[in-house]
């Protein structure tokens, strides 16, 4: 059981920047369009790079997609 907790901690540590960028993108889109417009939807990075860079910090690189469309994207 302790091994699972250690794995979880290591995983969270390794993916912290990526998760923060995804949350940042969602907050930015909520600010622009409102929370109701994003209900049940995903915010997608058009270029496929969720990490925060100057081009990824703007709404030009973000789009609102249904969960199904975003998660089936390749």
Secondary structure, DSSP 8 states (H G I E B T S, - for coil): -HHHHHHHHHHHHHTHHHHHHHHHHHHHHHHHH-HHHHTTEEEEETTS--S--TTTTSGGGEEEEEHHHHHT--
